[in-house]
């Protein structure tokens, strides 16, 4: 999710960086406003879909046997869960909390912590930035100035080396410079 939910890279971004005593907390940015338009359109389609199937499904639940009732209820529950799922993507937040030599990764939906994991950093080579390119496309293979804009450049991953030898993915980004700044901020 690092390519959509980006971390701040400087201490000046007060809304997304919090420094208290020996603790630094980094919060991901929200999605751009354009995505809210997409969410509104998707939820409107789901609302129209619900209005179109409500009467037949409720009739099926009332008149059908147990299997039909379960299918109808399942459909209504699914249609009800879809808007919540879409909105949860907009209220998703990843946090990196660094205190001395421990780093915590927190994943939150609607402000509630869903998952958290703590890691103790290694003494040396704490952060590693690796390029990641799963498959180069034809424009990159052939090269040339006219195909530069069409090249698959991949992205970079920021990984944390822990004291017990694990290599943990912290973030990924299409710009290596931003990951270098993030690693410096966490040091």
N, C-alpha and C positions, 0 to 999 in steps of 0.2 A: 504494500500500500504506500510505500515511500514515494512513488512517482506522482501520486495524487495528494497525499497528505504530507506537506513539506515542513521540516523543522526550521526554526530561526537559526541564524548563524552569527548573531552578534548580541551583545548585552543591551544594546539600545532599544530593542524591541520589547518594551516593558509589558505588553499584554500577553506575550507568549514565553517570556523568560522571567523566572522568579529566583532571586538569590537571597537566601536567609542563612546567616551564620556560615557553616561549612557545606551547605546544601545548595545545589543549583538544580532547578526544575525547568525542563524544556517541554513545551506543549506544541503539538502540530497546529498548523493553520487550518481553518475551515475550507470547504470547497468554494470555488468562485461563484458569484451570483448567477452566472449563466446556468449552472447545474440546478439551481433552485427553480428555474424555469422548466427544465426537463422534469424535475420531480413533480411540479405542479401539473404538467401535462400528463404524466404517467398516472398520477392520483386521479385526475379527472377521467381518464380512460377507465380506470378501475371503478370509479363511481358510476359511470354510464353502464359499464358491464354489470354491476350489481343491480342497478335499476332495471335492466333488461331481463335478468334471470331471476329476480326476487320472487315474483308471483308464481312462475312454473315450479321453482324449487320448493317453495313453501307448500304448494299443492301436492307435490311429490312426497314431501315429508309427511303431510297429513293423511294422504290416501294410500301410499305405498306400504310395502312390508318393511321389515327391519333393515334389509340391505339397501333399499331405496332411501329410507330415512337416514341411514348412516352416510350414504353417498351425498345426499343433499346437505346434511349438516357439515360434512367434510368440505364441500364446495364453499359453503358460506363462511366457514372458519378460514379457509385458504384465502378467500377474497378479503376477509377482515384483517388477516395478518400481512398481506402485501403492502398496504400503506405504512404500517408500523416498520416493516423491513426497510422500505425505501427511506423513511425518515431516520432510521437508525444509522444509515450510511452518512447522513448529513450531520448527525450528532455524535459521530465517532471521533475519538481523540486518543492519540498515543502520547505517552509521556515518558521522558527519560529523566530519572531522578538520580543525581550523583552526589554521594556523601563520602568524603575521604577516598577510600579505595573500593567502594561498592557502587554498583550501578544497578538501578531497578528499571525494568521496562514495565509500564502499565498500559493496559488497553481498557478504554472506557467507552460505554455507550450511554447516551443521555446523562452524562456526568457521573454515572455509577461505575465503579471499578469492577470489571468482569474478570480480568486475568492480570496477574502480576508475577514477575519472576525477578529474583535478585541474583547478581553475579559479583564475585570478587575479582577485581582486575589483576592482571599479571604485572610483575614488576617492570619488565621491559617489553617493548613492542606491543603496547596496550591496544592500539588501534591499527588496523590494516585496511587499506583501500585497494580493492581489486576491480579490474574492468570485467564486465560481463557482456558477452555478445553471443547469444545462442546460435544465431544463424545469419551470416551476412547475406544481403540480397544481391541481385544481379548488378545494380548500379555500383555497389562497393567493390565487387570483384573486377568489373571492367574498368572502373576509375574514370578519370576525365573530369574537366571543369564543368561541363554541361550537366553531369549527373550528380554533382556534389549534394544538392538539396534533397535528392531521393535516397541517399545512402542511409542504411540502418547503422546508426552509431552505437546502439546498445545503451547500457547504463553502467554505473559504478556502484559497488556495495561497500559499506562501512561495516567492518567486523571487529568484534571485541575479543581479545584473547583473555581467558580467565586463568586464575591461579591453578586450577585443576586441569588445564590443557584444552578446554573446550574453545571452539571458535563460534561465536554467537553473532548472528546478523542483527545489527543495530538499525541501519537505515539503508536505503538505496536512492540514487538520484541520477539524473541524466548529466549533471554538471559535477565534475570531479572537484572543482574549486570550492563548491559549497560543502562537500563532504570533508574536505581538508579543514575548512573553517569550523565545522561542527566538531570534528575531532579535537581541534585546538581549544575550543570552548569547553569541552568535557575534560580536558587535561587539567 
